[in-house]
Structure formats: structure tokens, C-alpha cells
Amino acid sequence: MIIGVPKEIKNNENRVGMTPAGVAELVKRGHTVYVQASAGANSGFSDDDYIAVGARTLPSMEETYAIADMIVKVKEPIAPEYKLIKKGQVVFTYFHFAADKLLTEAMIESGAVCIAYETVEKEDHSLPLLTPMSEVAGRMATQVGARFLEKPQGGKGKLMGGVTGVRPARVLILGGGIVGTNAAQMAAGMGAEVLIADINLSRLRYLGEVMPKNVKTLYSSTHNIKMELPNIDLVIGSVLIPGDKTPHLITKEMLKMMKPGTVLVDVAIDQGGCFETSHPTTHSNPTYVVDGIVHYAVANIPGAVPFTSTMALTNATLPYTVELACKGWRQACKDDPALALGLNIMEGKITYKAVADVFGLRYEPQSI
């Protein structure tokens, strides 16, 4: 199979779809890999690194898409890429279709086979291709939250861990999954008072057992969240419903309950966001203020640490990429039910029900 790895063109997206080590595994199995020139540069991988393991380089995005049977990338295609995607071409990446109707319509029209990292789901309901980036995003959420609590950044001017005789910042984390757990670990390590909310009591019980003493658990309900907001300094939204749009757990009206300079970090913005007042931002312009509340809603948080993120992502995606390349997408999805759940759009048909339901479009069960 011919695999193409284009350069990411989303704002400040510095990751790349595959490391040289990943390319080496595909080349070893007889596949041809084309990497767009400088695609890995911002992640710390030179063209020579790729060439040394058997990849070939192409100067442009257009050529990379044109030659490939399968495209492996990081973020969803954006408008300049839509016209480059061919009928029958496999595109293996994060899509987050439920948050973007134009993308969904463009991929239907393309006739491509769209396999979304974020909905590949194992029997135990774990999300193996979302997990590594969720780990990064959770840790980054706390890191950026601490930064924007600083007064010059518009925050309250609070230090996360406080100092002797001064109380630390209070952090509310909505969602006790991978993102929320990593965010809580980081916030606890910085010395903050942390509250992690979820609707799954078994998960809360587990977190209560394994987390440090400065992390407490809370059953997530509108009433309970409202009770906490007046005393919270940083809210991290990390709720995920695989393939579906994220519910708004904090409404515009609830912003009035928080003190000016409170920071909201919406890790769920890729799927529509946890906060009603969220809209996607970029690394170059990451925040905005609504009713005195600082909002951070960068849609590709892990892109800020591309070396770590690219390494972690390839570690997770490579086994699936190898299966797709060696068997073809149909057989690979037949053999692996987890990978089959990644099929969101297949040759003009929406094959993931949550995506169809969000936009009121026709859902067609998979017929591989």
C-alpha cells in the first residue's frame, strides 16, 4: 500500500502523523511511505530522519494526497484539504465530526473512507487512540490553567499551590476519565485543592482511593456544580461522549456565579465544548473573556508539545496503521471490531450513528 503523511496545516499544529520509527515498521513490511517535506520538522524529525528509514519525500501537500492509498495524519482535514481527498482513499486521523457539519458534508461528498481515531473503541469501552492525547491534554489543561490564573494573563492572580499561610487555588474538574484524571494529578501535584466531578459513582470511588489527599470527588449534577462555582478558581471541562457532541455543563447564566478572573479550560472543545460560552481558539490567540471569566478553548492542546504528542500518538496508532496497510481497510475492520467502530464515514455514507443523529442525517449501518 502507498501511505501518505502530509504536513499539518491547522493553526499552530506542530504534530505529525507518524514518527520515523513508525515509517520504518511500514517500510519493513513492504509498503511505500511518502512524507511531505518538513512535515515532521516541528516535532523534531527532519526529512533526513524519514529518508534514512526508507520513506520518500514529496514537496507539496497536493502531491502527497494524490499518490496515497491511505492518508495518516493528526487533525481533521480543513477546507484547503477537502478537494484533495479522493474517492476510496482511507483517511486515518482525528475527525471529531459531531462538532463540524461542513467537514462531515465534505467527507461524505469525497467518497473517502474516514476512520476516526477518537471512536476506535475496545470491548471494555476504552479508547486506545484517544488515550495518549487525552493524557497530554489533561496535563496541559492544568499547566495552561495555572498560567492564565496569573494576573497579567487576565486571571485572579493566584498561585496554584499557594505558599505558607496562603490558601492554594481551588480547581474543579468536570469528568473523571483520562483527561480529568491527568488534570487532577497535575493540579494535586502543584498543591491545589482539587474537586473532580463525574456521574459514574464507581469511577468516583476508584478516584477517591487512588488520588492524593488534596483531591476530593463530587457527584456531577447541575445543583452540585452551582454550589461549588462561587469558590472555584479554575474549571477544567473534560467530558467526552464518544463520537457525539459534548453537553454544556456550565451555561452562560452560571458565569455570573464565578468571580472575575476565574479560568475555564475547555478540553472538550473538539466535540463542541463543555461550556455554553466556549468557541474554538488557537495557540496564537488562546483566550477570550466573557462576563469577566477567562475562556481557554484551544482545539489542539497537545500540538503545543509536539515531540511528546507525536511519539505518544504513533505508539498507539501504529498497530492499527499496520493492519490497515497489510490487510486493506475492509479486512482489517472485519478482523478487529474496535477498529471497525472507527469507521465514521464510508464511501459517501455515515456509518457512525452519533454523527448522523447530531446533524439529522441518514445513518447507514456498516456493510463491510
Salt bridges, closest charged atoms under 4 A:
GLU8 OE1 - LYS73 NZ 3.12
GLU13 OE2 - ARG15 NE 2.79
GLU25 OE1 - LYS28 NZ 3.09
GLU25 OE1 - ARG29 NH1 2.93
GLU76 OE2 - LYS10 NZ 2.61
GLU76 OE1 - LYS75 NZ 3.68
GLU81 OE2 - LYS73 NZ 3.59
GLU121 OE2 - HIS125 ND1 2.93
GLU193 OE2 - ARG167 NE 2.89
GLU193 OE1 - ARG170 NE 3.68
ASP233 OD1 - LYS156 NZ 2.81
ASP233 OD1 - LYS158 NZ 3.11
GLU253 OE2 - LYS256 NZ 3.32
ASP270 OD1 - LYS75 NZ 3.37
ASP270 OD2 - HIS96 NE2 3.80
ASP291 OD2 - LYS252 NZ 3.18
GLU323 OE1 - LYS327 NZ 2.77
ASP335 OD2 - LYS327 NZ 2.94
GLU347 OE1 - ARG330 NH2 3.29
ASP357 OD2 - LYS353 NZ 2.78
GLU364 OE1 - LYS349 NZ 3.96
GLU364 OE2 - ARG362 NE 3.80
